[in-house]
Amino acid sequence: MSVERGQGEIVCGFIPLTDCATLVVAREFGFAAEEGVDLVLRREASWSNIRDKMALGLFDAAHMLAPMPLAMSLGLSAFAAPIHAPFVLSVNGDVFGVSQALASRISAAQGSVFFDEPRLAADALASAADRRPLRVGVPWLFSMHTVLTDYWLGRCGFDLDREIALNVVPPPFMSEALAAGEIDLFCVGEPWGSAAGESGAGALVLSAASIWSFAPEKVLGVGEPLLRDRPETLAALLRALYRAAEWASRPMHRGAIAEVLSRPEYVDAPAELIERALSGSLIVSGAGEVRNTPRALELFGSAATFPWRSQAAWIAARLVDRHGLDADLAARASDVFRPDVYRSAVSRIAPNLPAASAKLEGAMPQAVEAPGVSGSLRLGPDQFFDESVFDPNQL
Amino acid sequence: MSTRIAVIDPDRERALLIVDGLKEAGENDIHVIGDDTGVARRLAEINPDIVLIDLENPSRDVMEQVAHASGAMERPVAMFVDRSDEGMIRSAIEAGVSAYVVDGLRKERIKPVLEAAIARFHSIARLRAELDATKAALAERKILDRAKGILMKAKGLSEEEAYGALRRAAMDQNRKISEIAQSIVTAAELLK
């Protein structure tokens, strides 16, 4: 079922977070209009709304958590529907924090709280926590937040079934949930992590990039009708997003973007907080302690917008593992990332795209010059904290 | 047997309107959850047959988890995703409400509740739109009065003449009279 659309019109849902920046820039700074796309942005209060409106065809496309299209096609979440991901809207950008009670105990024992080193942080957590399971606040069940929480704590010796309990908490309520003693630990996208740090309700311990230094965070989810019936309009949107992401990634434009994002119809949060999030500067505690994290939120660099099939395969492998599904499903689910659709749209304006559509995930401790379609291009760094390397052909 | 319904809505006024609508629809035992935190705990206490939640409420994602992992409640909860009734799901989503029902609840008990909720959400949306329109009209009225006052003072006009001048300018420039009034007020503030 779909709804009538005007010429070039694309109705796209989004959640008020810093990483909806590329969509907002595409609309507000004219990139969509230049491509002949009337990009209509609809703010939603929950990921469940985004899923339902995509499944029912009320939206053509949406800002989605990277695991969402996979979970929808695996039938893990209600309203199964085929959703494609032909563009990555952001890489990294999530942070982990602890409640004030835990922060006090950790800092008494260790002298500091913000480690940005997953093993040290997990050890400190294991000795400071006075209860099991640890209650972890995450924005949605099928998100990079849960996938990275599981990966980090699971690989650091926590028993995920007995020692960890995931509690869904909408990002704007994270500080309240901490203050009310409902969660011990949380993982959330900026600016809500810094908001919790600044409020003194909690303190940050890690940037999620310290767990996986190149984790696709949000993607553009596209419904079947737009992909099948209006491929030219979709291609025009992808070109507009590519140019918007390139523009948005330049440090000199951060102030202007933060100003627009802060408006009530978008993120509705102070511009200063958003500008900090765009530049990767975190407020880690109520004392106003600020820390800069490398590779905090990547909108464009290192081919960040390219939807690697291997990224989808890694996420699919985690979902299949966690939810006890048939391993064959992982390979099929990873087909929802669509580098082919990206290539055919974007190569017209950016010919030097990655030569491959899948790579070994976690195999680039430093940035490297990799083969592109016409010349070389810079990729990475892309590494897991436990130095494991994921080969998508294993699926 | 009455149906136990939980309405999750931090907006008290709207929650009461929905409760009224549900009472008219039948013998229902209705509970309102107004706080943003502790939604999962309150749901476990109430143990409802049907949960109604406003789509503008971010706590919908919390409800989703409760529905997904029934551990938080005594009875398993499944989301109301009856594919045979996609029309009703769609009407509900378009009206701005989502419903979750316990597994096995009979359709004839779900339908009147959902229909009443959809009707109430539509009428609340209409009320809000009317209120917004009234507020906007009032604001325009105030600006118009201020613009008239400015013209009367600056050019020694009567109220009627000031209004006439505004109307002529609007017609000449093919703009709304409220836009002309706004320009005069803005200009007067800058020239103060």
Contacts between the chains, C-beta under 8 A, distances in Angstrom:
chain1	res1	chain2	res2	distance
A	1	B	86	7.4
A	1	B	90	7.3
A	44	B	55	7.8
A	45	B	55	6.6
A	45	B	56	5.1
A	45	B	57	6.1
A	45	B	58	4.7
A	45	B	60	6.8
A	46	B	55	7.4
A	46	B	57	7.4
A	46	B	58	5.4
A	46	B	59	7.8
A	46	B	60	4.1
A	46	B	61	4.5
A	46	B	64	7.6
A	47	B	61	5.6
A	47	B	64	7.9
A	48	B	60	5.0
A	48	B	61	5.4
A	48	B	63	7.7
A	48	B	64	4.6
A	48	B	98	7.2
A	49	B	55	5.2
A	49	B	60	6.5
A	49	B	93	8.0
A	49	B	98	7.8
A	52	B	93	5.5
A	52	B	98	7.1
A	53	B	93	6.7
A	56	B	86	7.6
A	56	B	89	7.3
A	56	B	90	5.5
A	56	B	93	6.2
A	58	B	93	7.0
A	58	B	94	7.3
A	77	B	64	7.9
A	77	B	68	7.5
A	78	B	64	7.8
A	78	B	67	7.6
A	78	B	68	8.0
A	78	B	79	4.4
A	78	B	81	5.0
A	79	B	81	6.0
A	139	B	61	6.8
A	140	B	61	5.6
A	140	B	64	7.7
A	141	B	64	7.2
A	141	B	65	5.8
A	141	B	68	6.1
A	166	B	65	7.8
A	167	B	40	7.4
A	167	B	65	7.5
A	168	B	61	5.1
A	168	B	62	5.0
A	168	B	64	6.9
A	168	B	65	4.0
A	169	B	62	7.1
A	170	B	36	7.9
A	170	B	58	3.4
A	170	B	59	6.4
A	170	B	61	5.7
A	170	B	62	7.0
A	171	B	58	7.8
A	172	B	58	6.3
A	173	B	36	5.4
A	173	B	37	6.4
A	173	B	58	6.7
A	173	B	59	7.7
A	176	B	36	6.6
A	176	B	37	5.2
A	177	B	37	5.7
A	180	B	37	5.0
A	180	B	38	7.1
A	182	B	37	6.3
A	182	B	38	7.0
